[in-house]
Amino acid sequence: MEAAIVEKRGFKNRPDLHKLVLYIAEFLGLEIVRIFIGKPTEEFCKKWYEAHSKKDFFKELVSFMSGDENMFIVVKGGPDVVKKVRMLVDVVRILFEVSSKSADNVIHGSGSDEDANKEVGLIIDWLKS
């Protein structure tokens, strides 16, 4: 089973974030399958965030995410990969908050097996195009 982690827009200004994500991933036994840096299109972001399409912040979210490069990381980790990814996301957010760095919208991780399949599929399709 695979899942997705996204270091969101502005990650280049936070090299500590990338090191932290890779360290925690290794600690949790997640295997990095692929790392891809790219600026997603609005269409990609609309598919990625379609669960939020009816919410007031949807357009702003799509605009934010498609406005700059993001780092997409696909990981493997057995049947509990999503649980490990959620742990990674929570730890990163807590550490950024404790260190007085903004944790807002800094990282995303697949929230369910269904989300993981969708997100990894979107990344793979994007890489093929």
C-alpha positions in Angstrom: 0.0 0.0 0.0 1.2 3.5 -0.8 0.2 6.9 0.5 1.0 10.5 -0.3 2.7 13.3 1.6 2.8 16.9 0.3 5.2 19.5 1.5 3.1 22.5 0.5 3.9 25.7 -1.3 6.9 27.6 0.0 8.8 24.4 1.0 11.9 25.8 -0.6 12.0 28.5 2.1 11.8 25.8 4.8 14.6 23.3 4.2 14.1 22.2 7.8 10.7 20.9 6.9 12.0 18.6 4.2 14.7 17.2 6.5 12.1 16.7 9.3 9.7 14.9 7.0 12.3 12.5 5.7 13.7 11.8 9.2 10.2 11.1 10.6 9.3 9.0 7.6 12.4 6.8 8.1 11.7 6.6 11.9 8.2 5.3 11.2 9.5 2.8 8.7 8.1 4.5 5.6 9.9 3.8 2.4 10.2 6.7 0.0 9.0 5.5 -3.4 9.1 8.8 -5.3 9.8 12.4 -4.7 8.5 14.9 -7.2 8.7 18.7 -7.2 6.2 20.5 -9.4 3.8 23.3 -9.8 0.3 21.6 -10.1 -2.2 23.0 -12.5 -5.6 24.3 -11.3 -7.2 21.2 -12.8 -4.9 18.9 -10.8 -5.7 20.8 -7.6 -9.5 20.7 -8.3 -9.3 16.9 -8.6 -7.0 16.6 -5.5 -9.3 18.7 -3.3 -12.7 17.8 -4.9 -14.0 16.7 -1.5 -13.9 20.4 -0.6 -15.5 21.6 -3.9 -18.7 22.8 -2.2 -16.9 24.8 0.5 -16.4 28.5 0.5 -12.6 28.2 0.6 -12.3 25.9 -2.3 -11.3 28.5 -5.0 -8.8 30.0 -2.6 -7.3 26.6 -1.8 -7.0 25.7 -5.5 -5.4 29.0 -6.2 -3.0 28.7 -3.3 -1.8 25.2 -4.2 -1.5 25.9 -7.9 0.4 29.1 -7.3 3.8 27.6 -6.7 5.8 24.4 -6.6 5.0 21.7 -4.1 7.0 18.6 -3.1 5.0 15.4 -3.6 6.3 12.3 -1.8 4.9 8.8 -2.3 5.7 6.4 0.4 5.1 2.7 1.2 4.6 1.3 4.6 2.5 -1.8 4.7 -1.1 -2.0 5.7 -0.9 0.8 8.2 0.8 3.3 5.9 -2.0 5.8 6.2 -1.8 5.7 10.0 1.9 6.3 9.8 1.5 9.2 7.4 -1.1 10.8 9.7 1.3 10.4 12.6 4.0 12.1 10.5 1.8 15.0 9.6 0.7 15.5 13.2 4.3 15.4 14.5 5.4 17.9 11.9 2.6 20.3 12.7 3.2 20.1 16.4 7.0 20.7 16.0 6.4 23.7 13.8 3.9 25.1 16.3 6.2 24.5 19.2 9.1 26.2 17.4 7.0 29.3 16.7 6.9 28.6 13.0 3.6 28.7 11.2 2.1 25.2 10.9 -0.7 26.5 8.7 -1.1 24.5 5.5 2.5 23.4 5.7 2.0 19.6 5.0 -0.7 17.2 3.8 -0.9 13.5 4.2 -3.4 11.0 2.9 -6.2 10.6 5.4 -7.6 7.3 4.4 -6.9 4.3 2.2 -9.3 5.7 -0.4 -7.6 9.1 -0.3 -4.2 7.5 -0.6 -5.2 5.5 -3.7 -6.7 8.6 -5.3 -3.8 10.9 -4.4 -1.0 8.5 -5.5 -3.0 7.9 -8.7 -3.2 11.6 -9.4 0.6 12.0 -8.8 1.4 9.0 -11.1 -0.9 10.3 -13.8 0.7 13.7 -13.6 4.2 12.2 -13.9 3.1 10.3 -17.1 1.8 13.5 -18.8 
